[in-house]
Amino acid sequence: MKTTTGSTRRHWLWTGMIGFVALLAAWIPAGAWAQEATGSLTELRSLYLSDVGVEAGGGVAYDEEERVFYVLEVGDEDGSRVRVFTPYEEYLGQIDLDIAVDPGLNLAYGLGRLWILTDGWQELVGIRPDGLEIEEAQSIHIGHLGLSRVAGLAVDEAAGVVWLLDAAQRELVGIQVAGEASGGLVGRVSLAGLGEDLAGLARDPRDGSWYVLEAKTQVVYQLTPDGTEVNRYSMSALELRAVTGLVWAPSPDLTDGPDEWHLFLLDSGVARPPARPVELLPFPLQLFLPMVAGDTGNNVAAGEAAVSQPPRLVEVIPARDGEKQVYASLVTLSLVRAVDMAALSPPSPDPAGLTYVSASNTLLVSDSEVEETVSGITHFQGANLWELTLGGNVVRTANISREPPTDAPMTDEPTGVAWDPLTGDYFFTDDGTKRVYRLHPGADGLIGTADDTWDSFDLRPANNLDPEGITVDTWNHRLFVVDGVNLEVYQYTITGTLISQFDVDRYGLLDPESVEFNPDTGTLFIMDSIRRNQIIIETTLNGDLIETYDMSAADSRKAAGLAYAPASDGSGQKHLYIVARGRDNNSNPSLIDGMMYEMAGLSQPVNSAPVAVDDSVSTMAGTAVVIDVAANDSDVDGNLDVGTVNT
């Protein structure tokens, strides 16, 4: 009879365990074993493609010479096209393609050409654009390379090579496209250490680093040119649906140096299906590995409905360690009141601007998106301005958009708003037309009525291309406008002549959306809109930092407008009022989540009693005398008390 020794039994158990682990490794999604990200990506801003005429987002590329983005739209009977627009939301048109384009949405720009794959990955086509026309095209056969699933393109201009990301083989494949060796295989770079759901490729031209996106784990890998991992950045905080492309481009901030480049992620807005079907094991996995989490295969949070959203181009940078914040000191503001803008009648879904009107002791709110219709949904009910009490009740509404009914069709995008107590005029920024509008209420003194008149001035000559908040300096009768992309505050005369400007990036602001003048101190409040960077800074009119305020008690999403006004309780204290847009209507058109917050915690202005200084003069009897009792001292009430009269 054959005996089984303990050693043999141990061998059988060990062999079985190896086979079992191998089975699990083959079945479990690659992301389940993924290492922790070494950093994260911070969103600077989102450019919704619907604002630049793009219906569906695909691959993305950037032309440094022309300073434009290209986005590929793969069509059916209408054919495919490449949409062209600037980083400042200016749509330039489209380039029509007459070839069957790979539906994988691969696109790159370099060597003066747009590089596109044909359906089936048989040809790599380089199109030389001339404006919106195709000057000529170069075709390179690549069918012999045995590509399995191309999920990204990038160009090394110095070497004259186009690199293709083969996601199935997990490798980069280099094709020579310039010179006598055009069409030749340059080499392959293994990406075996990365996950299996690779879905995008970008090359940083400054150092040749590769950036490869893994959709399942929401990670962007930074690799050396030979494929060695340097960093991995989490995208989980960006709330992306499905990234279909990424590209490096110079910072749109025109005050940045030429070496400042940012990464742009193209989110198609439609959650991707899993890369491969999930096969159930014949036994409950949780009994063996309770710590292994399942994965839906797309970027939608667990339990969230896979609702499509309009595509957007998201500008990101690696999150700074501790953020780059410079504090004179840090003052924490407390929340006094929160007003739900959905409860107003009519509601304001995306409040953007806010100003205090001292003549009526009210607040004026502007909404720059309410007149829009997105996916057939609109919340417009004849108003894009709301006059509110300090407690948030509606006094009256007005419409200054071109959408009827309107008596003052001035602007559809009243982004920032300011009231001038010296003239009674209202000022509005428009980030679409890049202008400041000045509206003069007519004899009735009401905004948005038939007797209103207006004029405007252009901000583009000053490179103020993303105008957001605006305020009136009542001490010097000047305007201040903040630019969210340039992270710059511009000072103008009332009629639009540029006086000066200063940068606020040095103080840790990532997306400044509002600026407000404090008439009690002659200083400026400047507010960031990034949710995880909820700060307001106070500066001099020249941009020197005075104070930093923590406004996180509001927990606002997309803070946009700021006003300095009396407290709503009638105490005489001064508070800050904030409006926040919430989720953009392009992201979720059915949602109304705009808010207004009242915040306390500012140092209060001191109303000190005047200090009288004696004024005296001698004169002969019968001679008139003028005594200047106010201009030369601090006796501000100017009263004259006769002490003695000698005759």
Buried (B, 14 or more C-beta within 10 A) or exposed (E): EEEEEEEEEEEEEEEEEEEEEEEBEEEBBBBBEBEEBBBBBBBBBBBBBBBBBBEBBBBBBBBBEBEBBBBBBBEEEEBBBBBBBBBBBBBBEBBBBEBBBBEBBBBBBBBEBBBBBBBEBBBBBBBBBEEEEBEEBBBBEBEEBEBEBBBBBBBBBEBBBBBBBBBEBBBBBBBBBBEEEEEEEBEBBEBEEBBBBBBBBBBBBEEBBBBBBBBBBBBBBBBEBEBEBEBBBBBBBBBBBBBBBBBBBBBBBBBBEEEEBBBBBBBBBBBBEBBEEEEEEEEEBEEEEEEBEEBBBBBBEEEEEEEEBBBBBBBBBBBEEEBEBEBBEEBEBEBBBBBEBBEBEBBBBBBBBBBBBEEBEBBBBBBBBBBBEBBEEBBBEBBBBBBBEBEBEBEBBBBBBEBEEBEBEBBBBBBBBBBBEEEEBBBBBBBBBBBBBBBBBEEEEEBBBEEBEBBBBEBEEBBBBBBBBBBBBBEEEBBBBBBBBBBBBBBBEBEBEBEEBBBBBEBBBBBBBBBBBBBBBEBBBBBBBBBEBBBBBBBEBEBEBBBBBBBBBBEBBBBBBBBBBBBBBEEEBBBBBBBBBBBBBBBBBEBBBBBBBBBBBBEEEEEEEEEBEEBEEEEEEEEEEEEEBBEEBEBEEBEEEEEEEEE
